[in-house]
Amino acid sequence: MNLQVNKLMKQFLYILLTMVFLTGCNNTPEPKKKRKSASDIPKIHYTVMNQHPHSTSSFTQGLLVHNNEIYESTGSPKESPHLKTVIGILDLETGEIDVKIALDSKKYFGEGITILNNKIYQLTYHSQTCFVYDLKIFELIEQYSYLNEEGWGLTTDGEFLIMSDGTHVLTYRDPSTFEVIKTMQVTSNGYAIDYLNELEYIDGYIYANVWTTNILVKIDPKNGHIVAKIDLTSLRTKAYLQNPDLGVTNGIAYDSKSGHIFVTGKLWPQIYEIKLLE
């Protein structure tokens, strides 16, 4: 009797455990979906419409198109004392800059520029100073200080100045006072993207070089999300074959009339005029 009961109990426990196991399996939640990686960001392709000479003495920090002319700002690294911090108009036939503004390269390392309301705004790397010049006569009319540890890229949406400082944060500033209006974190699939460098505002989006890479990112200013990327590796490879001493990809200038974008880099021998294939 005891053996029979013991056997029945074992069978009962087996059935009970099986039912619990099956029930547990049915109630197991679905696995979380895998987070998208940076490689899942849509890639914008482009075609090269033209290429223009660019001085291999230009350590490009800012690039923009204004009234059919290309303005360029350059920097002056301490390890390259022959390079100068200047702002000028680029000659697309020769690649040389018609210098309009020059800073003391021993004191200032020039960074990004933008033009708004007939003024040129110029950031500096470590000096925490923004210089403002009259666009017609290229004379200094104002200067502002800022708390960002560094100044990198600068652009405008037509109302505010938009500044990068090497982090994943973009700072919107009042052009009349340089006071901070707001800040915006730039992210890709929930991850912060640092090293935002030269900026350009194009058709409602902010484009940025990402330092140390050959990637341009397209940023939605409504939320800071990166919605697409452009890979300029092939252009840098072409430039490298002409000047192995070149620096990183940097410089975005949008020509609203043609819809083309001029891209280049520090000490690159060429500026490439591209058309996005969106």
TORKOL-4160 file (C-alpha; in steps of 0.2 Angstrom, whole numbers, padded with zeros to 4 digits, m for minus):
278
<pt num="1" X="0000" Y="0000" Z="0000"/>
<pt num="2" X="0014" Y="0012" Z="0005"/>
<pt num="3" X="0023" Y="0008" Z="m0011"/>
<pt num="4" X="0008" Y="0011" Z="m0022"/>
<pt num="5" X="0004" Y="0028" Z="m0013"/>
<pt num="6" X="0022" Y="0033" Z="m0015"/>
<pt num="7" X="0021" Y="0029" Z="m0034"/>
<pt num="8" X="0005" Y="0038" Z="m0036"/>
<pt num="9" X="0012" Y="0053" Z="m0026"/>
<pt num="10" X="0027" Y="0054" Z="m0038"/>
<pt num="11" X="0016" Y="0053" Z="m0053"/>
<pt num="12" X="0005" Y="0067" Z="m0046"/>
<pt num="13" X="0020" Y="0078" Z="m0042"/>
<pt num="14" X="0027" Y="0075" Z="m0060"/>
<pt num="15" X="0011" Y="0080" Z="m0068"/>
<pt num="16" X="0010" Y="0095" Z="m0056"/>
<pt num="17" X="0027" Y="0101" Z="m0060"/>
<pt num="18" X="0024" Y="0099" Z="m0079"/>
<pt num="19" X="0009" Y="0109" Z="m0078"/>
<pt num="20" X="0018" Y="0123" Z="m0068"/>
<pt num="21" X="0032" Y="0123" Z="m0081"/>
<pt num="22" X="0021" Y="0124" Z="m0096"/>
<pt num="23" X="0011" Y="0138" Z="m0088"/>
<pt num="24" X="0027" Y="0147" Z="m0084"/>
<pt num="25" X="0033" Y="0146" Z="m0102"/>
<pt num="26" X="0016" Y="0152" Z="m0108"/>
<pt num="27" X="0018" Y="0167" Z="m0097"/>
<pt num="28" X="0036" Y="0171" Z="m0100"/>
<pt num="29" X="0037" Y="0189" Z="m0108"/>
<pt num="30" X="0043" Y="0192" Z="m0125"/>
<pt num="31" X="0062" Y="0196" Z="m0126"/>
<pt num="32" X="0066" Y="0215" Z="m0128"/>
<pt num="33" X="0069" Y="0220" Z="m0145"/>
<pt num="34" X="0087" Y="0223" Z="m0149"/>
<pt num="35" X="0092" Y="0242" Z="m0148"/>
<pt num="36" X="0097" Y="0249" Z="m0165"/>
<pt num="37" X="0115" Y="0252" Z="m0168"/>
<pt num="38" X="0123" Y="0267" Z="m0176"/>
<pt num="39" X="0125" Y="0256" Z="m0192"/>
<pt num="40" X="0105" Y="0257" Z="m0193"/>
<pt num="41" X="0105" Y="0276" Z="m0195"/>
<pt num="42" X="0100" Y="0279" Z="m0213"/>
<pt num="43" X="0114" Y="0283" Z="m0225"/>
<pt num="44" X="0112" Y="0297" Z="m0237"/>
<pt num="45" X="0122" Y="0294" Z="m0253"/>
<pt num="46" X="0129" Y="0308" Z="m0264"/>
<pt num="47" X="0137" Y="0312" Z="m0281"/>
<pt num="48" X="0152" Y="0323" Z="m0283"/>
<pt num="49" X="0147" Y="0337" Z="m0295"/>
<pt num="50" X="0164" Y="0346" Z="m0295"/>
<pt num="51" X="0180" Y="0348" Z="m0286"/>
<pt num="52" X="0190" Y="0364" Z="m0283"/>
<pt num="53" X="0207" Y="0367" Z="m0277"/>
<pt num="54" X="0210" Y="0371" Z="m0258"/>
<pt num="55" X="0226" Y="0377" Z="m0250"/>
<pt num="56" X="0235" Y="0364" Z="m0240"/>
<pt num="57" X="0240" Y="0378" Z="m0228"/>
<pt num="58" X="0222" Y="0381" Z="m0223"/>
<pt num="59" X="0218" Y="0372" Z="m0207"/>
<pt num="60" X="0199" Y="0373" Z="m0210"/>
<pt num="61" X="0188" Y="0377" Z="m0195"/>
<pt num="62" X="0173" Y="0385" Z="m0203"/>
<pt num="63" X="0165" Y="0386" Z="m0221"/>
<pt num="64" X="0150" Y="0394" Z="m0227"/>
<pt num="65" X="0142" Y="0402" Z="m0243"/>
<pt num="66" X="0135" Y="0419" Z="m0242"/>
<pt num="67" X="0130" Y="0430" Z="m0257"/>
<pt num="68" X="0138" Y="0418" Z="m0270"/>
<pt num="69" X="0155" Y="0418" Z="m0261"/>
<pt num="70" X="0163" Y="0405" Z="m0250"/>
<pt num="71" X="0170" Y="0411" Z="m0233"/>
<pt num="72" X="0182" Y="0401" Z="m0224"/>
<pt num="73" X="0190" Y="0402" Z="m0206"/>
<pt num="74" X="0206" Y="0393" Z="m0202"/>
<pt num="75" X="0215" Y="0389" Z="m0186"/>
<pt num="76" X="0233" Y="0389" Z="m0180"/>
<pt num="77" X="0239" Y="0373" Z="m0170"/>
<pt num="78" X="0254" Y="0376" Z="m0159"/>
<pt num="79" X="0263" Y="0362" Z="m0167"/>
<pt num="80" X="0262" Y="0370" Z="m0184"/>
<pt num="81" X="0267" Y="0388" Z="m0182"/>
<pt num="82" X="0267" Y="0392" Z="m0200"/>
<pt num="83" X="0248" Y="0391" Z="m0200"/>
<pt num="84" X="0237" Y="0406" Z="m0197"/>
<pt num="85" X="0221" Y="0410" Z="m0189"/>
<pt num="86" X="0211" Y="0420" Z="m0203"/>
<pt num="87" X="0194" Y="0423" Z="m0210"/>
<pt num="88" X="0192" Y="0427" Z="m0229"/>
<pt num="89" X="0184" Y="0423" Z="m0245"/>
<pt num="90" X="0189" Y="0408" Z="m0254"/>
<pt num="91" X="0195" Y="0409" Z="m0273"/>
<pt num="92" X="0188" Y="0393" Z="m0281"/>
<pt num="93" X="0201" Y="0394" Z="m0295"/>
<pt num="94" X="0216" Y="0394" Z="m0284"/>
<pt num="95" X="0211" Y="0388" Z="m0267"/>
<pt num="96" X="0218" Y="0402" Z="m0259"/>
<pt num="97" X="0210" Y="0414" Z="m0246"/>
<pt num="98" X="0208" Y="0432" Z="m0249"/>
<pt num="99" X="0211" Y="0437" Z="m0231"/>
<pt num="100" X="0199" Y="0449" Z="m0223"/>
<pt num="101" X="0202" Y="0446" Z="m0204"/>
<pt num="102" X="0218" Y="0439" Z="m0195"/>
<pt num="103" X="0220" Y="0436" Z="m0177"/>
<pt num="104" X="0236" Y="0435" Z="m0167"/>
<pt num="105" X="0240" Y="0416" Z="m0169"/>
<pt num="106" X="0250" Y="0416" Z="m0153"/>
<pt num="107" X="0235" Y="0422" Z="m0143"/>
<pt num="108" X="0220" Y="0415" Z="m0152"/>
<pt num="109" X="0215" Y="0399" Z="m0161"/>
<pt num="110" X="0201" Y="0403" Z="m0173"/>
<pt num="111" X="0186" Y="0391" Z="m0175"/>
<pt num="112" X="0169" Y="0391" Z="m0183"/>
<pt num="113" X="0161" Y="0406" Z="m0191"/>
<pt num="114" X="0144" Y="0411" Z="m0197"/>
<pt num="115" X="0135" Y="0426" Z="m0204"/>
<pt num="116" X="0119" Y="0434" Z="m0198"/>
<pt num="117" X="0112" Y="0451" Z="m0200"/>
<pt num="118" X="0127" Y="0458" Z="m0209"/>
<pt num="119" X="0139" Y="0452" Z="m0195"/>
<pt num="120" X="0152" Y="0438" Z="m0195"/>
<pt num="121" X="0153" Y="0429" Z="m0179"/>
<pt num="122" X="0169" Y="0419" Z="m0175"/>
<pt num="123" X="0173" Y="0407" Z="m0161"/>
<pt num="124" X="0189" Y="0403" Z="m0153"/>
<pt num="125" X="0196" Y="0387" Z="m0147"/>
<pt num="126" X="0201" Y="0389" Z="m0129"/>
<pt num="127" X="0200" Y="0408" Z="m0126"/>
<pt num="128" X="0181" Y="0407" Z="m0123"/>
<pt num="129" X="0178" Y="0422" Z="m0134"/>
<pt num="130" X="0167" Y="0426" Z="m0149"/>
<pt num="131" X="0173" Y="0440" Z="m0160"/>
<pt num="132" X="0160" Y="0449" Z="m0170"/>
<pt num="133" X="0164" Y="0459" Z="m0186"/>
<pt num="134" X="0155" Y="0471" Z="m0198"/>
<pt num="135" X="0153" Y="0461" Z="m0214"/>
<pt num="136" X="0155" Y="0476" Z="m0225"/>
<pt num="137" X="0171" Y="0483" Z="m0218"/>
<pt num="138" X="0177" Y="0467" Z="m0209"/>
<pt num="139" X="0181" Y="0477" Z="m0193"/>
<pt num="140" X="0179" Y="0471" Z="m0175"/>
<pt num="141" X="0163" Y="0478" Z="m0168"/>
<pt num="142" X="0159" Y="0467" Z="m0153"/>
<pt num="143" X="0166" Y="0453" Z="m0143"/>
<pt num="144" X="0158" Y="0441" Z="m0131"/>
<pt num="145" X="0164" Y="0429" Z="m0118"/>
<pt num="146" X="0156" Y="0412" Z="m0115"/>
<pt num="147" X="0157" Y="0398" Z="m0102"/>
<pt num="148" X="0159" Y="0383" Z="m0113"/>
<pt num="149" X="0176" Y="0377" Z="m0111"/>
<pt num="150" X="0179" Y="0376" Z="m0129"/>
<pt num="151" X="0172" Y="0384" Z="m0145"/>
<pt num="152" X="0171" Y="0373" Z="m0161"/>
<pt num="153" X="0158" Y="0375" Z="m0174"/>
<pt num="154" X="0145" Y="0389" Z="m0177"/>
<pt num="155" X="0130" Y="0391" Z="m0188"/>
<pt num="156" X="0113" Y="0400" Z="m0188"/>
<pt num="157" X="0095" Y="0395" Z="m0191"/>
<pt num="158" X="0091" Y="0413" Z="m0196"/>
<pt num="159" X="0086" Y="0418" Z="m0179"/>
<pt num="160" X="0098" Y="0411" Z="m0167"/>
<pt num="161" X="0117" Y="0406" Z="m0167"/>
<pt num="162" X="0120" Y="0388" Z="m0164"/>
<pt num="163" X="0137" Y="0383" Z="m0157"/>
<pt num="164" X="0146" Y="0366" Z="m0154"/>
<pt num="165" X="0159" Y="0364" Z="m0141"/>
<pt num="166" X="0166" Y="0347" Z="m0144"/>
<pt num="167" X="0153" Y="0338" Z="m0133"/>
<pt num="168" X="0136" Y="0331" Z="m0138"/>
<pt num="169" X="0128" Y="0347" Z="m0133"/>
<pt num="170" X="0123" Y="0361" Z="m0145"/>
<pt num="171" X="0120" Y="0379" Z="m0138"/>
<pt num="172" X="0108" Y="0391" Z="m0145"/>
<pt num="173" X="0113" Y="0409" Z="m0142"/>
<pt num="174" X="0105" Y="0426" Z="m0144"/>
<pt num="175" X="0115" Y="0435" Z="m0158"/>
<pt num="176" X="0113" Y="0452" Z="m0150"/>
<pt num="177" X="0119" Y="0447" Z="m0133"/>
<pt num="178" X="0127" Y="0430" Z="m0135"/>
<pt num="179" X="0117" Y="0424" Z="m0120"/>
<pt num="180" X="0111" Y="0406" Z="m0120"/>
<pt num="181" X="0094" Y="0403" Z="m0126"/>
<pt num="182" X="0093" Y="0384" Z="m0124"/>
<pt num="183" X="0104" Y="0369" Z="m0126"/>
<pt num="184" X="0101" Y="0353" Z="m0135"/>
<pt num="185" X="0108" Y="0336" Z="m0133"/>
<pt num="186" X="0112" Y="0326" Z="m0149"/>
<pt num="187" X="0109" Y="0308" Z="m0148"/>
<pt num="188" X="0108" Y="0293" Z="m0159"/>
<pt num="189" X="0096" Y="0279" Z="m0154"/>
<pt num="190" X="0097" Y="0285" Z="m0136"/>
<pt num="191" X="0116" Y="0287" Z="m0136"/>
<pt num="192" X="0125" Y="0304" Z="m0134"/>
<pt num="193" X="0136" Y="0308" Z="m0149"/>
<pt num="194" X="0151" Y="0318" Z="m0144"/>
<pt num="195" X="0164" Y="0328" Z="m0154"/>
<pt num="196" X="0152" Y="0338" Z="m0164"/>
<pt num="197" X="0162" Y="0350" Z="m0174"/>
<pt num="198" X="0159" Y="0361" Z="m0189"/>
<pt num="199" X="0140" Y="0365" Z="m0192"/>
<pt num="200" X="0129" Y="0370" Z="m0206"/>
<pt num="201" X="0110" Y="0373" Z="m0206"/>
<pt num="202" X="0102" Y="0366" Z="m0221"/>
<pt num="203" X="0083" Y="0366" Z="m0225"/>
<pt num="204" X="0078" Y="0364" Z="m0207"/>
<pt num="205" X="0091" Y="0352" Z="m0201"/>
<pt num="206" X="0108" Y="0354" Z="m0193"/>
<pt num="207" X="0123" Y="0345" Z="m0201"/>
<pt num="208" X="0138" Y="0342" Z="m0191"/>
<pt num="209" X="0156" Y="0335" Z="m0194"/>
<pt num="210" X="0160" Y="0322" Z="m0181"/>
<pt num="211" X="0178" Y="0325" Z="m0176"/>
<pt num="212" X="0190" Y="0310" Z="m0179"/>
<pt num="213" X="0178" Y="0303" Z="m0192"/>
<pt num="214" X="0173" Y="0305" Z="m0210"/>
<pt num="215" X="0155" Y="0306" Z="m0205"/>
<pt num="216" X="0142" Y="0320" Z="m0207"/>
<pt num="217" X="0127" Y="0318" Z="m0196"/>
<pt num="218" X="0110" Y="0326" Z="m0200"/>
<pt num="219" X="0101" Y="0332" Z="m0184"/>
<pt num="220" X="0083" Y="0336" Z="m0181"/>
<pt num="221" X="0083" Y="0352" Z="m0171"/>
<pt num="222" X="0066" Y="0348" Z="m0164"/>
<pt num="223" X="0073" Y="0334" Z="m0153"/>
<pt num="224" X="0092" Y="0333" Z="m0156"/>
<pt num="225" X="0090" Y="0315" Z="m0164"/>
<pt num="226" X="0102" Y="0310" Z="m0178"/>
<pt num="227" X="0091" Y="0305" Z="m0193"/>
<pt num="228" X="0104" Y="0301" Z="m0206"/>
<pt num="229" X="0123" Y="0301" Z="m0209"/>
<pt num="230" X="0134" Y="0305" Z="m0224"/>
<pt num="231" X="0150" Y="0295" Z="m0226"/>
<pt num="232" X="0164" Y="0305" Z="m0234"/>
<pt num="233" X="0178" Y="0292" Z="m0232"/>
<pt num="234" X="0180" Y="0290" Z="m0251"/>
<pt num="235" X="0183" Y="0309" Z="m0253"/>
<pt num="236" X="0196" Y="0309" Z="m0239"/>
<pt num="237" X="0205" Y="0295" Z="m0247"/>
<pt num="238" X="0206" Y="0304" Z="m0263"/>
<pt num="239" X="0212" Y="0320" Z="m0254"/>
<pt num="240" X="0225" Y="0309" Z="m0245"/>
<pt num="241" X="0233" Y="0303" Z="m0261"/>
<pt num="242" X="0237" Y="0321" Z="m0265"/>
<pt num="243" X="0242" Y="0326" Z="m0248"/>
<pt num="244" X="0247" Y="0313" Z="m0235"/>
<pt num="245" X="0249" Y="0326" Z="m0222"/>
<pt num="246" X="0231" Y="0332" Z="m0222"/>
<pt num="247" X="0220" Y="0332" Z="m0206"/>
<pt num="248" X="0203" Y="0327" Z="m0202"/>
<pt num="249" X="0187" Y="0330" Z="m0212"/>
<pt num="250" X="0180" Y="0347" Z="m0208"/>
<pt num="251" X="0170" Y="0360" Z="m0217"/>
<pt num="252" X="0152" Y="0361" Z="m0223"/>
<pt num="253" X="0145" Y="0375" Z="m0234"/>
<pt num="254" X="0128" Y="0375" Z="m0242"/>
<pt num="255" X="0124" Y="0384" Z="m0258"/>
<pt num="256" X="0105" Y="0386" Z="m0257"/>
<pt num="257" X="0104" Y="0392" Z="m0275"/>
<pt num="258" X="0112" Y="0376" Z="m0283"/>
<pt num="259" X="0107" Y="0364" Z="m0268"/>
<pt num="260" X="0125" Y="0358" Z="m0268"/>
<pt num="261" X="0136" Y="0356" Z="m0252"/>
<pt num="262" X="0154" Y="0360" Z="m0252"/>
<pt num="263" X="0164" Y="0349" Z="m0241"/>
<pt num="264" X="0183" Y="0348" Z="m0236"/>
<pt num="265" X="0195" Y="0346" Z="m0222"/>
<pt num="266" X="0210" Y="0353" Z="m0213"/>
<pt num="267" X="0224" Y="0355" Z="m0225"/>
<pt num="268" X="0215" Y="0346" Z="m0239"/>
<pt num="269" X="0220" Y="0349" Z="m0257"/>
<pt num="270" X="0203" Y="0349" Z="m0263"/>
<pt num="271" X="0185" Y="0356" Z="m0259"/>
<pt num="272" X="0172" Y="0344" Z="m0266"/>
<pt num="273" X="0155" Y="0350" Z="m0272"/>
<pt num="274" X="0142" Y="0336" Z="m0269"/>
<pt num="275" X="0124" Y="0334" Z="m0272"/>
<pt num="276" X="0114" Y="0323" Z="m0259"/>
<pt num="277" X="0103" Y="0309" Z="m0266"/>
<pt num="278" X="0089" Y="0309" Z="m0254"/>
